Amino acid sequence: MKIVRKSNIFFVALAVVVTSSTRSDAASIAAEVFVSVPDQELALIDRAKLIARYPISTSKFGLGDGTGTYRTPLGILFVSGKFGDNLPPGAVIKSRVATGEIVDPNAPGRDAIVSRVIWLRGKEGQNRGAHDRCIYIHGTPEERRIGKPVSFGCIRMRSKDVIALYDLLHIGMHVTISTKRISDLLPPEEPSLVARTD
């Protein structure tokens, strides 16, 4: 009887260790993504604290959500799906399925969706069509163009960045695409003890 009790305690302790180690890889339930069109950057923010910041590209056709357009929608959306678990960087994804092809960064003449796909669904009237328009956060082989608005509506990222972000996001996480700057959202930094003169 004592042996069974000890083994149960061991398995419970092991389960707690495994669960807590996998949860530490993802951002907290309070975290959200902010995409700044003027900055051409994406930030992961958790309780007004900057967790990560990446250069991105929004649409070269401007902002909006009209059917048949290639614009980037504004407003609050959420992560409705994630595709590309464990794919290598540069793996081509078509219709949210890996094709088996791998494209090198900045390969000439290639403008594929690569590495990871984070599918967005709109929460507001101004972005209601985003899901049906297949607005994604995804990797691109055209990494030299990141930082400028060059996409066809999606949020493009470098492969290493979208893989890192993918592992931090969860289904249902809010994604706000805005004309505000990231610095406008963050509280001003408090002076350190070294910088104080009083």
C-alpha positions in Angstrom: 0.0 0.0 0.0 2.8 2.4 0.8 4.6 1.6 -2.4 1.4 2.5 -4.5 1.0 5.7 -2.6 4.6 6.7 -3.2 4.3 5.9 -6.9 1.1 8.0 -7.2 2.9 10.9 -5.5 5.8 10.6 -8.0 3.4 10.6 -11.0 1.5 13.6 -9.6 4.8 15.5 -9.1 6.0 14.5 -12.6 2.7 15.8 -14.1 3.0 19.1 -12.3 6.6 19.5 -13.6 5.7 18.7 -17.2 2.6 21.0 -17.2 4.4 23.9 -15.7 7.4 23.6 -18.1 5.1 23.6 -21.2 3.1 26.6 -19.9 6.3 28.7 -19.4 6.9 28.6 -23.1 3.8 30.5 -23.9 2.8 34.1 -23.1 0.3 34.6 -20.3 -3.5 34.7 -20.9 -3.3 38.5 -20.5 -0.8 39.0 -23.3 -1.8 40.5 -26.6 -0.2 41.4 -29.9 0.0 44.9 -31.2 0.8 45.6 -34.9 1.9 49.2 -35.6 1.5 50.2 -39.2 3.6 53.4 -38.9 6.4 51.5 -37.1 6.1 48.5 -39.3 6.7 46.5 -36.1 4.8 43.9 -34.1 5.0 43.8 -30.3 3.9 41.2 -27.8 2.8 43.0 -24.7 1.8 41.5 -21.3 0.3 43.8 -18.7 1.8 46.9 -20.2 5.3 45.2 -20.4 7.0 44.7 -23.7 7.8 40.9 -24.1 9.1 40.9 -27.7 9.3 43.2 -30.7 9.7 42.3 -34.3 9.9 44.1 -37.7 7.1 43.3 -40.0 5.4 44.3 -43.3 1.8 45.3 -43.9 0.0 45.7 -47.2 1.4 47.8 -50.1 -2.2 48.5 -51.0 -3.0 50.3 -47.8 -5.5 49.7 -45.0 -9.0 48.3 -45.0 -11.1 45.2 -45.2 -13.0 45.3 -48.4 -13.8 42.0 -50.2 -11.5 41.5 -53.1 -8.9 44.0 -51.8 -5.4 43.3 -50.7 -5.4 45.7 -47.8 -4.4 45.1 -44.2 -7.4 45.4 -41.8 -7.3 47.6 -38.8 -8.8 47.0 -35.3 -9.0 44.2 -32.9 -8.7 40.6 -34.2 -7.8 37.3 -32.6 -5.8 34.2 -33.3 -8.2 31.6 -34.7 -5.7 29.0 -35.9 -2.0 28.1 -36.0 -0.4 26.0 -38.7 3.2 24.8 -39.2 4.1 23.1 -35.9 7.8 22.0 -36.1 8.3 22.9 -39.7 11.8 24.0 -40.6 12.5 27.7 -41.4 11.5 28.4 -45.1 9.1 25.5 -45.4 6.4 26.5 -47.9 2.8 26.5 -46.7 0.0 26.5 -49.2 -3.7 26.5 -48.1 -2.3 26.0 -44.5 -0.6 22.7 -45.5 3.2 22.2 -45.9 4.1 21.4 -49.5 7.5 19.8 -48.7 9.5 22.5 -50.4 11.9 24.7 -48.5 12.8 28.2 -49.8 15.9 30.1 -48.7 15.6 33.7 -47.4 15.6 36.2 -50.3 15.5 33.5 -53.0 15.0 35.3 -56.3 11.5 35.3 -57.7 9.9 33.6 -54.7 7.1 35.2 -52.7 5.6 32.2 -50.8 4.1 31.8 -47.4 6.7 30.0 -45.3 7.6 28.7 -41.8 4.4 29.4 -39.8 0.8 30.6 -40.4 -1.2 32.4 -37.7 -4.7 32.9 -39.0 -6.6 36.0 -37.8 -10.4 36.5 -37.3 -11.9 40.0 -36.9 -13.9 41.0 -33.9 -15.2 44.3 -35.3 -17.3 45.5 -38.3 -14.2 47.1 -39.8 -12.3 43.8 -39.9 -15.1 41.2 -40.2 -13.9 39.9 -43.5 -10.3 39.2 -42.3 -10.8 35.5 -41.8 -12.5 34.8 -45.1 -9.8 36.9 -46.8 -7.2 34.6 -45.1 -5.4 37.4 -43.3 -2.4 35.8 -41.6 0.7 36.6 -39.7 3.2 34.5 -41.6 6.8 34.0 -42.7 8.1 35.3 -46.0 11.3 34.5 -48.0 11.4 38.2 -49.0 13.2 39.1 -45.7 15.1 42.0 -47.3 11.8 43.8 -47.7 10.7 43.4 -44.1 10.1 46.8 -42.5 8.3 48.3 -45.5 4.6 47.9 -46.5 5.0 45.3 -49.3 2.4 42.5 -48.5 -0.9 41.6 -50.1 -2.8 42.2 -46.8 -1.1 39.9 -44.4 1.4 40.6 -41.7 4.8 39.3 -43.0 7.7 38.4 -40.8 11.2 36.9 -41.1 11.1 33.1 -40.6 13.1 33.1 -37.3 10.8 35.8 -35.9 7.5 34.2 -36.9 8.7 30.9 -35.4 9.5 32.6 -32.1 6.2 34.5 -32.0 4.2 31.3 -33.0 5.5 29.5 -29.9 4.4 32.4 -27.6 0.8 32.8 -29.0 -2.3 30.9 -28.1 -5.7 30.5 -29.8 -7.9 33.4 -28.9 -5.1 35.9 -28.2 -6.0 39.4 -29.3 -4.2 41.0 -32.1 -4.6 44.8 -32.6 -3.6 46.3 -35.9 -3.3 50.1 -35.5 -2.1 53.4 -36.9 -0.6 54.2 -33.5 3.0 53.7 -32.6 4.1 51.0 -30.1 5.8 53.6 -27.9 2.3 55.2 -27.4 1.1 52.0 -25.7 3.9 51.5 -23.2 4.2 53.4 -20.0 7.2 55.7 -19.7 10.2 54.1 -18.3 10.8 54.8 -14.6 14.3 56.3 -13.8 16.7 53.8 -12.3 18.3 54.3 -8.9 21.6 55.2 -10.7 20.0 58.0 -12.7 18.3 59.6 -9.7 19.8 62.8 -8.4 17.6 63.3 -5.3 
